Amino acid sequence: MTLEFVSIPVLCYHASAAPVELGVTRVSRSVFARQMTALARAGWKTLSLAQFTPDAARRTFLLTFDDGYASLAEHA
């Protein structure tokens, strides 16, 4: 039996807001929007955790957010 492992990128965002505070990892709303638009135009799609399996399709990624900042619910 041969196992094939598929590498699926995981993008993790800490906060989506401006301005950037020193020592805090953030991305501005406009940069986040440009990144997501570029990925979509290139044919990338996000996965839910339920869809995250070794058999996941190519050009898929997990999009995660840590800490639950309100800015993420509002803008991401």
C-alpha positions in Angstrom: 0.0 0.0 0.0 1.3 3.4 -1.0 0.3 6.5 0.9 0.4 9.9 -0.9 0.4 13.0 1.2 -1.1 16.2 -0.1 0.3 19.4 1.2 -2.5 21.9 1.8 -1.6 25.5 2.8 -3.1 27.0 5.9 -3.3 30.8 6.1 -3.7 32.1 9.6 -4.7 35.7 10.2 -4.4 37.4 13.6 -6.4 40.6 13.1 -7.7 42.7 10.2 -7.5 46.3 11.0 -5.6 49.5 10.5 -3.3 51.0 11.5 -0.7 48.3 12.2 0.5 48.4 15.8 4.1 47.6 16.6 4.5 44.0 17.8 1.0 42.9 16.8 0.5 40.9 13.6 -2.2 42.5 11.5 -3.2 42.9 7.9 -5.2 45.9 6.7 -8.6 45.3 5.3 -7.5 46.4 1.8 -4.5 44.0 1.8 -6.6 41.1 3.1 -9.2 41.8 0.3 -6.4 41.9 -2.3 -4.9 38.7 -1.1 -8.3 36.8 -1.1 -9.2 38.3 -4.6 -5.8 37.2 -6.0 -6.2 33.7 -4.6 -9.7 33.4 -6.0 -8.7 34.7 -9.5 -5.8 32.1 -9.5 -8.4 29.3 -9.0 -7.8 28.7 -5.2 -10.7 27.8 -3.0 -11.0 27.6 0.8 -11.9 24.5 2.7 -14.0 24.1 5.8 -12.5 21.9 8.6 -15.0 19.2 7.6 -13.7 19.2 4.1 -10.0 19.1 5.2 -9.0 15.6 4.3 -5.9 14.0 2.6 -8.1 13.6 -0.5 -8.8 17.4 -0.7 -8.7 18.9 -4.2 -5.6 20.7 -5.5 -5.6 24.5 -5.2 -7.4 24.5 -1.9 -6.4 26.0 1.4 -7.6 26.5 4.9 -8.3 30.0 6.1 -8.0 30.4 9.8 -8.3 33.3 12.3 -7.0 33.3 15.9 -8.1 35.2 18.9 -11.6 36.1 17.7 -11.1 39.9 17.2 -14.3 41.7 16.3 -12.4 43.1 13.2 -12.3 39.7 11.7 -16.0 39.1 12.0 -16.6 42.6 10.5 -14.1 42.5 7.7 -12.8 39.0 7.0 
